Amino acid sequence: MTAIARFGAIALDSRDPRRLGQFYRALLDFEVRFESDELIALQGAGVLLTIERVEDHRAPDWPGNEVPKQMHLDLFVADLDIAERRAIEVGAVKADFQPSPDRWRVLLDPSGHPFCLTVPPGA
């Protein structure tokens, strides 16, 4: 079986992506690949870490569950339409809300966790 996607990035939500990006850059010695007010992409040894702006972000209340841990996977694909169709065939569900369907597709895994299919930056 051919893979539908390849692991792309771990994505963190933040009210202030630049500040969180500076923190992880210093902590992990990652290189900045892309930076805007909405998205920071950091590259490290074989992994891409993205930090995405979420205006009403609430920090997790670890170890409680009122506000659960927050992150999602970005999976890189060559063709969004084909990858979306194949992911649905193996059990994903397309999320109702699609903020930028020309750049990425939001799907839910069988347990309801969101993940994104996206074309790699610069592709």
N, C-alpha and C positions, 0 to 999 in steps of 0.2 A: 504494500500500500504506500502510495506517495503522500508525504506530509502535506497538509492543507496550508500550514503556515510555519514560520520559524520564530523562535522566541525573539522578541524585539526589545522590550524594556519593562522595567518595573516602574509604575507610575504612582506618585504620591500626590495627594490633594493638599492644598495649602491656601490660606488667605493671602500669604505673601511669598510667592514662588522665588523671588530674588533672594530674600533673606534665607529661606530654607536651602536654596541652591548654594549660597555662600557657605552655609554650615556643612553640607555634605561634600562640597569641593574641598574644604579644609580638612574635614574628618577623614576622607577617603583618598585625597590627592587625585581626584578625578579631573579630567579636562572638560572645559565648557565647549560643547558642540553647537549649541544654539541658545540664544537668550532673548526673551521679550518680556513684557509685563505679564503675559498670560502663560508662558511656558519656558522652562529652563530644561535643557537636555545636557546631562553630564555623562561622559564616557570614561569607563574604567576597564580594567583587565577583563575583557570579554562580556561586559554588561553595560547597558545603557540605563541610566536612571533619569526619569523625567519627573518634573514637579509642575503641577498644573494648578492654575488659579481656580479656586472655588470660593466665591464671595462670602457665602454663609457657612463656611467650613467651621465645624465644631471639633475640637480635639477629642480623641477617644478617652473614655473614662476608665482606663485600665486600672484594675482588673475587672471592672464592671462591664455591663453589656448595654447600658442605656444608650451610649454612643459607641458602637463597635469599632474595631480596628478598620482602617480605611486604606486601601490600595487596590490596584488592578493591574492586569497584565496587558501590555501592548504587544500584539503579535504581527510581525511583518509579513506581507503577502505581495505577490506580483500583480494580482488582479482582484480588486475588491469584490466585484460581483460574483466571480467564480468561487472565491474563498468563502464568502458569506453563504452561498448556496450549499457548499460542501460542509461547512460547520453546522448548518441547520440539519443536514442529512444525518450527522453523527450525534445530534442531541441538543444543539444550542437553540436558543429562542432569540429572535430579533427584538431588541428593546423598542418600546413604543416611541421614546424620544430619541431622535438622531440629530445631535447638534451640528454636525458638519459631514453629511453623508458622502460628499465628494472627496473628503480627505480620510475619513475613518468610519467604520461601522461599529456600533455598540451592540454586543450580543450578551446574553446571559447563559452561564453554564447550567447544567442540570440541577445544581443546588442554588441557583439564583445569583451567583457572583457575576458582576459585570466584567467583561473584557473587551478589548478593542482590536479589530482587524484594521491595519493601516499600512500604507505604502511607506517604506523607509524614508527618513528625511533626506532630501537631496536626490531622490530617485525620480 
